C-alpha cells in the first residue's frame, strides 16, 4: 500500500493550499516508467528502419546542414558538436563527441559514417584527441542514409526548443542496422547486434522481394553470419547460428586469425594478424604478459607487439616441439584471443515498439520503410510536376500573346487580376508570368516549352503507374538495391568479407589442461579435519608439518600441478580437483569443502591421482561393493559423481586399485577372507554385492592382489610380511563368507597398509 502525502492542517490557504494529496506508489511508478520509456526510445535501442539512435541521427543531420558532404572540405569536430547540442541534442558535448568519434572509427564501424581527419583513437584502446583538434565530414554510406530528406520522404518533428525541426527517421538507402550493428543497455532490456557484410544484406533483401515467403533459413544461404571490421574467425556452429538468427537471441565465438612463421634451424613463431571485435590490443597483450608472469602459459616463452598500421602480435613458443594449435588453444581458453559476441536483436519496430526480431523480420522492416520512402518521394515529385506543368501552361500563354501580356502589365494597376481574367489563368500561372525576367522572353520558345511539357507528362504518368502498382514499387526498390550494391562489391576493398568461418580443432582435453598449467612436482597434504594444501616439490619427510589444534595428517601423496585429484567421500561420491588450484603450502591450507559441494556430515575416505584406464574396488562399511572403471568416476561439477549408493547409517568405507586376481577383506571383528576377484561384478553405479559377512562391526580394509605372489601387508613398525599361496588355503573362500582370524603378525589396526 503506497503512502499518501497530505497537506498540513488548516483551511487550505497560504503555504499549504497548493499541496495536493497523491499516492506515493503510483507517483513513483509513473515517474520511473517515464524514465524507462525515455531511455528505451531516445537513448539505448536503435530504430529498425535506419539503424540509428537519436544522437547518431542528429550528428549526421547536423553535418548535412553544415554541407559536410563526401568530398567537401573538412570542418572542426567542435563545430559539429556545437551545432548538435545547440540545435538538436541538449546533452553534454563529450557524449556527443564520443558518438561522433565511434562513427569515424574503422575498427568499430564496418562501414564508417564519418570520415575523420586527425586522431580518432585506435585499436589499442587509446582515446581520440579533443574535438578542437579533429575534423570530420560525411562518408558515402552516410550520404546514402540521408539521401531523399529534401523529397518529403520522412516525417520531421520540432526540436527540443521548437526553434528547428529534425527528421524522425532517415530515408536509409542501405540496411544500416545490420550492416554496422548496434549495442545499448536500457531499463530492463538491452540490444547487441553485430556488423554484417553489406553486399550479402542487399542480396538477401533482393531475394526477400522476389520471395516474400522466404524464411530466415533461406536468407542464411546468402547472409553467412557477422562480418566484423577487425576480421577474425567465427567458430562455426551451423545449428547455433540458425537458432540465433531465427529467434534474435544467441551469440558467436570469435577467434583471432593467426599463422606460423618459420625461423632459423626449425624454430617458429605464431603471428596474430587479426583480433576479435571490440578487444583492445594493449589490454590483450597485458593479459598475456600477466599470465606468462604467473606461469599459467607453460607453452609460451614470450609475447611481442610489432604492430604498425596492421596488427602483428608475435607469440614465441618455449620449444620448437610445441604443437602450434595446442599453444593457441591454451591462449584461446585464457585470453581474449577468443571472445563471445552476444546477439540480441532488440529494436524499435516502427520507431515505437521494442521487440526482439529475427533476421528475416529485420530486413522486412527495412524494405517496408524503403517502400514508404519510395511512395512519399514519388508523391512529392508528382506535386512538383503538377506545379511545373501549371507554370509551363502560363508560359505558353505568355509566349503566344506576348504583346498583349506586356500591354496589360504596363497599363493596368492590378496586372495579375487582369491576366487571370483575360487569359483564364490560375493564380500560380499569373504569378509565374509576372515573375519572369524580360531577358528570358527571347529564349522562351514554344518548342522548348512543349518538349519539357511532354517529358513531364510522361514522367507523371510513370509515377502514377508506380503508385498504383505494388509490383512496380518492389521492382523499383530492387533496382535501387542493385545500384547501391555496386558501391559495396565483394571484390572491392570496402565490400570484401573480412570475417571468415572455421571450426575449432579437436584436442585431447587433458593435453589442453596441461598446456594451461606449468608442470611442477607437488606434495598434496590432507588433514583429518579436511584441510588441504599443496607443498612445492616431492617432500619425503612430512613429519614436521604443523596443523590446526586437534588436527593431524590424514593423507600425503605425490602429484604434479597438471594432475587431477580424485576424492572419494563417505557419501559414495567421487569429486575431482585440479591440483593447480589447490592452496599453497604456507599456513594450514584451506578446507576441502571450499572446493567441493560436500555435506558437513560427510568425510573424505581417500584421495589419489587420477591415472586413467585403471579399475577401482569401492565398498561400504557393510561390505557391499563392486568394481568400477576409474574414468567413469571423474566428476565435472562441484557436486561430484555418485558411484557407490549407500543408505544411512551405512557409508562408503574404502576405494582400492584393482590388481591381480583375488580380493582380501578384513572386518572390524578381525576376520580375514580371500576370494576370487571375478566374483565381484563391474558396474558404473549401484549398491554392489556383499563382499564379506559380519555378525557385528563392518568392513575394515580390503586389498586386491595376485594369488601367485601371495598376500602382503605392512605392520606398524614398517615391517613387510607376505603369506604365500599355499599358506592362504584356510582363508580362501567364496564372496560373502565370514572369514577367519588373520595369520600371526597381522596389524592390530586391521589395515593391510
DADA-V933572 format. One record per residue. N is the residue number from 1. RES is the residue in one small letter. SS is DSSP state (h for helix, s for strand, l for the rest). D_CENTER is the distance of its C-alpha to the mean C-alpha in Angstrom with 1 decimal. Layout:
n | res | ss | d_center
N | RES | SS | D_CENTER
N | RES | SS | D_CENTER
//
This chain:
n | res | ss | d_center
1 | x | l | 41.4
2 | x | l | 40.8
3 | x | l | 43.3
4 | x | s | 45.6
5 | x | s | 46.6
6 | x | l | 50.4
7 | x | l | 52.9
8 | x | l | 55.5
9 | x | l | 58.8
10 | x | l | 61.4
11 | x | l | 62.4
12 | x | l | 59.1
13 | x | l | 60.7
14 | x | h | 59.6
15 | x | h | 56.4
16 | x | h | 55.4
17 | x | h | 56.2
18 | x | h | 52.8
19 | x | l | 50.7
20 | x | l | 49.2
21 | x | l | 48.3
22 | x | s | 44.7
23 | x | s | 42.5
24 | x | h | 40.0
25 | x | h | 37.4
26 | x | h | 37.6
27 | x | h | 37.5
28 | x | h | 34.4
29 | x | h | 32.6
30 | x | h | 33.7
31 | x | h | 32.7
32 | x | h | 29.2
33 | x | h | 28.6
34 | x | h | 29.7
35 | x | h | 27.4
36 | x | h | 24.4
37 | x | h | 25.4
38 | x | h | 25.9
39 | x | h | 22.4
40 | x | h | 20.9
41 | x | h | 23.3
42 | x | h | 23.9
43 | x | h | 21.0
44 | x | h | 17.5
45 | x | l | 17.2
46 | x | l | 18.1
47 | x | s | 21.0
48 | x | l | 20.4
49 | x | l | 23.5
50 | x | l | 23.0
51 | x | l | 19.3
52 | x | l | 20.6
53 | x | l | 20.8
54 | x | h | 24.4
55 | x | h | 24.3
56 | x | h | 23.1
57 | x | h | 25.7
58 | x | h | 28.4
59 | x | h | 27.7
60 | x | h | 28.2
61 | x | h | 31.2
62 | x | h | 32.8
63 | x | h | 32.5
64 | x | h | 34.1
65 | x | h | 36.9
66 | x | l | 37.5
67 | x | l | 37.9
68 | x | l | 35.1
69 | x | l | 34.8
70 | x | l | 33.7
71 | x | l | 36.6
72 | x | l | 38.1
73 | x | l | 38.7
74 | x | l | 36.0
75 | x | s | 36.3
76 | x | s | 35.3
77 | x | h | 31.9
78 | x | h | 33.8
79 | x | h | 35.9
80 | x | h | 32.9
81 | x | h | 31.4
82 | x | h | 35.0
83 | x | h | 35.4
84 | x | h | 32.0
85 | x | h | 32.7
86 | x | h | 36.4
87 | x | h | 36.2
88 | x | h | 32.9
89 | x | l | 30.4
90 | x | l | 32.2
91 | x | l | 29.7
92 | x | l | 29.5
93 | x | h | 30.0
94 | x | h | 27.3
95 | x | h | 24.5
96 | x | h | 25.8
97 | x | h | 26.1
98 | x | h | 22.6
99 | x | h | 21.5
100 | x | h | 24.1
101 | x | h | 22.9
102 | x | h | 19.3
103 | x | h | 20.9
104 | x | h | 22.9
105 | x | l | 20.4
106 | x | l | 20.0
107 | x | l | 17.1
108 | x | l | 15.2
109 | x | l | 16.7
110 | x | l | 17.0
111 | x | l | 20.4
112 | x | l | 21.7
113 | x | l | 23.8
114 | x | s | 25.9
115 | x | s | 28.0
116 | x | s | 28.2
117 | x | s | 31.1
118 | x | l | 31.0
119 | x | l | 28.4
120 | x | l | 25.1
121 | x | l | 23.1
122 | x | l | 21.5
123 | x | l | 18.5
124 | x | l | 20.0
125 | x | l | 18.9
126 | x | l | 22.5
127 | x | l | 23.4
128 | x | l | 25.4
129 | x | l | 29.1
130 | x | l | 30.8
131 | x | l | 31.2
132 | x | l | 34.9
133 | x | l | 34.3
134 | x | l | 31.9
135 | x | s | 32.8
136 | x | s | 31.0
137 | x | s | 31.6
138 | x | s | 29.8
139 | x | l | 28.4
140 | x | h | 29.4
141 | x | h | 26.1
142 | x | h | 26.9
143 | x | h | 30.4
144 | x | h | 29.3
145 | x | h | 27.4
146 | x | h | 30.6
147 | x | l | 33.1
148 | x | l | 35.4
149 | x | h | 35.3
150 | x | h | 39.1
151 | x | h | 39.7
152 | x | l | 39.0
153 | x | l | 35.9
154 | x | l | 34.0
155 | x | l | 35.1
156 | x | s | 35.7
157 | x | s | 35.9
158 | x | s | 37.7
159 | x | l | 35.9
160 | x | l | 35.7
161 | x | l | 39.4
162 | x | l | 40.7
163 | x | l | 42.0
164 | x | l | 39.8
165 | x | s | 37.6
166 | x | s | 34.1
167 | x | s | 32.3
168 | x | l | 30.3
169 | x | l | 28.1
170 | x | l | 28.5
171 | x | l | 29.9
172 | x | l | 26.8
173 | x | l | 28.2
174 | x | l | 24.8
175 | x | l | 21.7
176 | x | h | 20.0
177 | x | h | 17.2
178 | x | h | 15.6
179 | x | h | 17.0
180 | x | h | 15.6
181 | x | l | 12.7
182 | x | s | 12.5
183 | x | s | 10.9
184 | x | s | 13.0
185 | x | s | 14.0
186 | x | l | 17.3
187 | x | l | 19.5
188 | x | l | 18.3
189 | x | l | 15.5
190 | x | s | 12.5
191 | x | s | 11.0
192 | x | s | 8.0
193 | x | s | 9.4
194 | x | l | 9.0
195 | x | l | 12.5
196 | x | l | 14.8
197 | x | l | 18.2
198 | x | h | 21.0
199 | x | h | 23.6
200 | x | h | 21.6
201 | x | h | 20.9
202 | x | h | 24.6
203 | x | h | 25.8
204 | x | h | 23.8
205 | x | h | 25.3
206 | x | h | 28.7
207 | x | h | 28.4
208 | x | h | 27.5
209 | x | h | 30.7
210 | x | h | 32.8
211 | x | l | 31.3
212 | x | l | 30.5
213 | x | l | 29.8
214 | x | l | 27.1
215 | x | l | 24.1
216 | x | h | 20.4
217 | x | h | 21.4
218 | x | h | 24.0
219 | x | h | 21.9
220 | x | l | 19.4
221 | x | l | 22.4
222 | x | l | 22.3
223 | x | l | 18.6
224 | x | l | 17.2
225 | x | l | 13.5
226 | x | l | 11.6
227 | x | l | 13.9
228 | x | l | 12.6
229 | x | l | 15.5
230 | x | l | 15.2
231 | x | l | 15.4
232 | x | l | 14.1
233 | x | s | 14.0
234 | x | s | 11.6
235 | x | s | 12.6
236 | x | l | 14.2
237 | x | l | 14.5
238 | x | h | 16.5
239 | x | h | 16.7
240 | x | h | 13.0
241 | x | h | 12.5
242 | x | h | 15.7
243 | x | h | 14.8
244 | x | h | 11.5
245 | x | h | 13.7
246 | x | h | 16.6
247 | x | h | 15.3
248 | x | l | 12.9
249 | x | s | 10.2
250 | x | s | 7.9
251 | x | s | 5.0
252 | x | s | 6.0
253 | x | s | 7.4
254 | x | s | 8.8
255 | x | s | 12.1
256 | x | l | 14.8
257 | x | s | 17.9
258 | x | s | 21.0
259 | x | s | 24.7
260 | x | s | 27.7
261 | x | s | 30.6
262 | x | s | 34.0
263 | x | l | 36.3
264 | x | h | 39.9
265 | x | h | 41.4
266 | x | h | 38.5
267 | x | l | 36.0
268 | x | s | 32.5
269 | x | s | 29.4
270 | x | s | 25.8
271 | x | s | 24.8
272 | x | s | 21.1
273 | x | s | 21.2
274 | x | s | 17.6
275 | x | l | 14.6
276 | x | l | 10.9
277 | x | l | 10.0
278 | x | l | 10.5
279 | x | l | 11.9
280 | x | l | 15.4
281 | x | h | 17.9
282 | x | h | 20.4
283 | x | h | 18.2
284 | x | h | 17.0
285 | x | h | 20.7
286 | x | h | 21.8
287 | x | h | 19.5
288 | x | h | 21.0
289 | x | h | 24.4
290 | x | h | 24.1
291 | x | h | 23.3
292 | x | h | 26.2
293 | x | h | 28.4
294 | x | l | 27.5
295 | x | l | 28.3
296 | x | l | 25.0
297 | x | l | 24.9
298 | x | l | 28.3
299 | x | l | 27.9
300 | x | s | 27.2
301 | x | s | 30.1
302 | x | s | 28.9
303 | x | s | 26.2
304 | x | s | 27.2
305 | x | s | 25.8
306 | x | l | 28.0
307 | x | l | 25.9
308 | x | l | 27.9
309 | x | l | 26.5
310 | x | l | 24.5
311 | x | l | 22.3
312 | x | l | 24.3
313 | x | s | 23.3
314 | x | s | 26.1
315 | x | s | 25.6
316 | x | s | 29.0
317 | x | s | 29.5
318 | x | l | 32.1
319 | x | l | 34.1
320 | x | l | 34.5
321 | x | l | 34.5
322 | x | l | 30.8
323 | x | l | 28.7
324 | x | h | 26.2
325 | x | h | 23.5
326 | x | h | 24.0
327 | x | h | 23.8
328 | x | h | 20.5
329 | x | h | 19.2
330 | x | h | 20.1
331 | x | h | 18.3
332 | x | h | 15.1
333 | x | h | 15.4
334 | x | h | 16.3
335 | x | l | 14.8
336 | x | l | 12.0
337 | x | l | 13.6
338 | x | s | 10.8
339 | x | s | 7.2
340 | x | s | 4.0
341 | x | s | 2.2
342 | x | s | 2.6
343 | x | s | 6.3
344 | x | s | 9.0
345 | x | l | 12.1
346 | x | s | 14.3
347 | x | s | 17.1
348 | x | s | 20.8
349 | x | s | 22.8
350 | x | l | 26.1
351 | x | l | 25.1
352 | x | l | 26.0
353 | x | s | 24.1
354 | x | s | 20.4
355 | x | s | 19.1
356 | x | s | 16.1
357 | x | l | 17.2
358 | x | l | 16.6
359 | x | h | 17.0
360 | x | h | 20.8
361 | x | h | 21.3
362 | x | h | 19.4
363 | x | h | 21.6
364 | x | h | 24.6
365 | x | h | 24.1
366 | x | h | 24.3
367 | x | h | 27.3
368 | x | h | 29.1
369 | x | h | 28.7
370 | x | h | 30.2
371 | x | h | 33.1
372 | x | h | 33.8
373 | x | h | 33.8
374 | x | h | 36.1
375 | x | h | 38.6
376 | x | h | 38.8
377 | x | h | 39.3
378 | x | h | 42.0
379 | x | h | 43.7
380 | x | h | 43.7
381 | x | h | 45.3
382 | x | h | 47.8
383 | x | h | 48.9
384 | x | h | 49.4
385 | x | h | 51.4
386 | x | h | 53.5
387 | x | h | 54.3
388 | x | h | 55.1
389 | x | h | 57.3
390 | x | h | 59.2
391 | x | h | 59.7
392 | x | h | 60.9
393 | x | h | 63.4
394 | x | h | 64.9
395 | x | h | 65.0
396 | x | h | 66.9
397 | x | h | 69.4
398 | x | h | 69.9
399 | x | h | 70.4
400 | x | h | 73.0
401 | x | l | 74.8
402 | x | h | 74.3
403 | x | h | 77.8
404 | x | h | 77.9
405 | x | h | 74.4
406 | x | h | 75.6
407 | x | h | 78.9
408 | x | h | 77.0
409 | x | h | 74.7
410 | x | h | 77.8
411 | x | h | 80.1
412 | x | l | 78.1
413 | x | l | 76.8
414 | x | l | 73.9
415 | x | h | 73.1
416 | x | h | 69.8
417 | x | h | 71.5
418 | x | h | 74.4
419 | x | h | 72.0
420 | x | h | 70.3
421 | x | h | 73.7
422 | x | h | 75.3
423 | x | h | 72.6
424 | x | l | 70.6
425 | x | l | 67.5
426 | x | l | 64.4
427 | x | h | 63.5
428 | x | h | 60.7
429 | x | h | 63.1
430 | x | h | 65.7
431 | x | h | 63.4
432 | x | h | 62.1
433 | x | h | 65.7
434 | x | h | 66.7
435 | x | h | 63.6
436 | x | l | 64.5
437 | x | l | 65.9
438 | x | h | 69.3
439 | x | h | 68.2
440 | x | h | 65.9
441 | x | l | 68.8
442 | x | l | 70.2
443 | x | l | 66.8
444 | x | l | 66.5
445 | x | l | 67.5
446 | x | h | 67.7
447 | x | h | 66.0
448 | x | h | 63.0
449 | x | h | 62.6
450 | x | h | 62.9
451 | x | h | 60.5
452 | x | h | 57.8
453 | x | h | 58.7
454 | x | h | 58.4
455 | x | h | 55.0
456 | x | h | 53.6
457 | x | h | 55.2
458 | x | h | 53.5
459 | x | h | 50.1
460 | x | h | 50.7
461 | x | h | 51.5
462 | x | h | 48.4
463 | x | h | 46.1
464 | x | h | 47.9
465 | x | h | 47.4
466 | x | h | 43.6
467 | x | h | 43.4
468 | x | l | 45.3
469 | x | l | 43.2
470 | x | h | 39.6
471 | x | h | 39.8
472 | x | h | 40.9
473 | x | h | 38.1
474 | x | h | 35.4
475 | x | h | 37.4
476 | x | h | 37.4
477 | x | h | 33.6
478 | x | h | 33.2
479 | x | h | 35.5
480 | x | h | 33.6
481 | x | h | 30.3
482 | x | h | 32.2
483 | x | h | 33.6
484 | x | h | 30.3
485 | x | h | 28.7
486 | x | h | 31.4
487 | x | h | 29.8
488 | x | h | 26.5
489 | x | l | 28.2
490 | x | l | 26.0
491 | x | l | 28.7
492 | x | l | 28.5
493 | x | l | 26.6
494 | x | l | 24.6
495 | x | l | 24.0
496 | x | l | 23.3
497 | x | l | 20.0
498 | x | l | 18.3
499 | x | l | 15.4
500 | x | s | 16.9
501 | x | s | 16.1
502 | x | s | 17.3
503 | x | l | 17.6
504 | x | l | 17.3
505 | x | l | 21.0
506 | x | l | 22.7
507 | x | l | 24.0
508 | x | l | 26.1
509 | x | h | 24.2
510 | x | h | 27.1
511 | x | h | 27.2
512 | x | h | 23.5
513 | x | h | 24.3
514 | x | h | 27.4
515 | x | h | 25.6
516 | x | h | 23.6
517 | x | l | 26.9
518 | x | l | 30.1
519 | x | l | 32.9
520 | x | l | 35.5
521 | x | s | 38.3
522 | x | s | 38.3
523 | x | s | 40.5
524 | x | s | 39.0
525 | x | s | 41.1
526 | x | s | 41.1
527 | x | s | 43.6
528 | x | l | 45.4
529 | x | l | 43.5
530 | x | l | 40.1
531 | x | s | 39.2
532 | x | s | 37.4
533 | x | s | 37.1
534 | x | s | 37.0
535 | x | s | 39.7
536 | x | s | 39.3
537 | x | l | 41.4
538 | x | l | 43.6
539 | x | l | 46.0
540 | x | l | 49.3
541 | x | l | 50.8
542 | x | l | 48.8
543 | x | l | 51.9
544 | x | l | 51.4
545 | x | l | 48.1
546 | x | l | 48.1
547 | x | l | 46.6
548 | x | l | 46.4
549 | x | l | 49.7
550 | x | l | 50.8
551 | x | l | 48.1
552 | x | l | 48.7
553 | x | s | 47.3
554 | x | s | 46.2
555 | x | s | 44.4
556 | x | s | 44.0
557 | x | s | 42.8
558 | x | s | 41.5
559 | x | s | 37.9
560 | x | s | 35.4
561 | x | l | 32.1
562 | x | l | 30.5
563 | x | l | 32.3
564 | x | s | 31.2
565 | x | s | 33.5
566 | x | s | 34.6
567 | x | s | 36.0
568 | x | s | 38.3
569 | x | s | 39.1
570 | x | l | 42.1
571 | x | l | 39.9
572 | x | l | 39.7
573 | x | s | 36.0
574 | x | s | 34.6
575 | x | s | 31.9
576 | x | s | 30.1
577 | x | s | 29.5
578 | x | s | 28.1
579 | x | h | 31.1
580 | x | h | 29.0
581 | x | h | 27.8
582 | x | l | 31.3
583 | x | l | 32.9
584 | x | s | 35.3
585 | x | l | 39.0
586 | x | l | 39.9
587 | x | l | 41.1
588 | x | l | 41.1
589 | x | l | 37.5
590 | x | s | 35.4
591 | x | s | 35.9
592 | x | h | 34.5
593 | x | h | 33.4
594 | x | h | 30.6
595 | x | l | 28.9
596 | x | l | 30.0
597 | x | l | 30.2
598 | x | l | 34.0
599 | x | l | 36.5
600 | x | l | 39.1
601 | x | l | 41.9
602 | x | l | 40.5
603 | x | l | 41.4
604 | x | s | 40.5
605 | x | s | 43.0
606 | x | s | 42.0
607 | x | s | 39.2
608 | x | s | 39.1
609 | x | s | 37.1
610 | x | l | 35.4
611 | x | l | 37.2
612 | x | l | 36.1
613 | x | l | 38.5
614 | x | l | 41.0
615 | x | s | 42.3
616 | x | s | 43.0
617 | x | s | 45.7
618 | x | s | 44.5
619 | x | s | 47.1
620 | x | s | 47.7
621 | x | l | 50.6
622 | x | l | 52.4
623 | x | l | 52.3
624 | x | s | 50.0
625 | x | s | 47.7
626 | x | s | 46.4
627 | x | s | 44.9
628 | x | s | 41.1
629 | x | s | 39.0
630 | x | h | 37.3
631 | x | h | 34.1
632 | x | h | 34.0
633 | x | h | 34.0
634 | x | l | 30.7
635 | x | l | 28.5
636 | x | l | 24.7
637 | x | l | 24.4
638 | x | l | 26.3
639 | x | l | 28.4
640 | x | l | 30.1
641 | x | s | 31.6
642 | x | s | 34.9
643 | x | l | 37.5
644 | x | s | 40.9
645 | x | l | 41.5
646 | x | l | 44.0
647 | x | l | 45.7
648 | x | l | 47.0
649 | x | l | 49.3
650 | x | l | 48.6
651 | x | l | 45.9
652 | x | s | 44.6
653 | x | s | 47.1
654 | x | s | 46.3
655 | x | s | 44.2
656 | x | s | 46.1
657 | x | s | 45.3
658 | x | l | 47.3
659 | x | l | 50.0
660 | x | l | 53.3
661 | x | l | 54.9
662 | x | s | 56.1
663 | x | s | 54.9
664 | x | s | 56.8
665 | x | s | 56.2
666 | x | s | 58.1
667 | x | s | 58.1
668 | x | l | 58.8
669 | x | l | 62.3
670 | x | l | 62.8
671 | x | l | 63.1
672 | x | s | 61.9
673 | x | s | 61.0
674 | x | s | 60.2
675 | x | s | 59.0
676 | x | s | 57.4
677 | x | h | 53.6
678 | x | h | 53.5
679 | x | h | 54.5
680 | x | l | 51.1
681 | x | l | 48.5
682 | x | s | 45.0
683 | x | l | 42.2
684 | x | l | 38.5
685 | x | l | 39.1
686 | x | s | 42.0
687 | x | l | 45.1
688 | x | l | 47.0
689 | x | s | 50.8
690 | x | s | 53.6
691 | x | l | 54.3
692 | x | l | 57.4
693 | x | l | 59.5
694 | x | l | 60.5
695 | x | l | 63.0
696 | x | l | 61.5
697 | x | l | 58.6
698 | x | l | 55.7
699 | x | s | 54.2
700 | x | s | 54.4
701 | x | s | 53.2
702 | x | s | 52.8
703 | x | s | 52.7
704 | x | s | 52.3
705 | x | s | 54.8
706 | x | l | 56.8
707 | x | h | 60.3
708 | x | h | 61.9
709 | x | h | 60.8
710 | x | l | 62.0
711 | x | s | 60.4
712 | x | s | 59.6
713 | x | s | 58.8
714 | x | s | 58.8
715 | x | l | 60.9
716 | x | l | 60.4
717 | x | l | 62.4
718 | x | l | 59.9
719 | x | l | 62.6
720 | x | s | 61.7
721 | x | s | 63.6
722 | x | s | 63.6
723 | x | s | 65.4
724 | x | l | 66.0
725 | x | l | 65.8
726 | x | h | 69.5
727 | x | h | 69.5
728 | x | h | 66.5
729 | x | h | 68.4
730 | x | h | 69.3
731 | x | h | 65.6
732 | x | s | 64.2
733 | x | l | 63.8
734 | x | l | 61.4
735 | x | l | 58.0
736 | x | l | 58.6
737 | x | l | 62.1
738 | x | l | 63.2
739 | x | l | 64.0
740 | x | s | 66.6
741 | x | l | 67.1
742 | x | l | 65.5
743 | x | l | 67.7
744 | x | l | 69.3
745 | x | l | 67.1
746 | x | l | 63.9
747 | x | l | 62.0
748 | x | l | 62.7
749 | x | l | 58.9
750 | x | l | 58.6
751 | x | l | 55.9
752 | x | l | 56.0
753 | x | l | 54.3
//
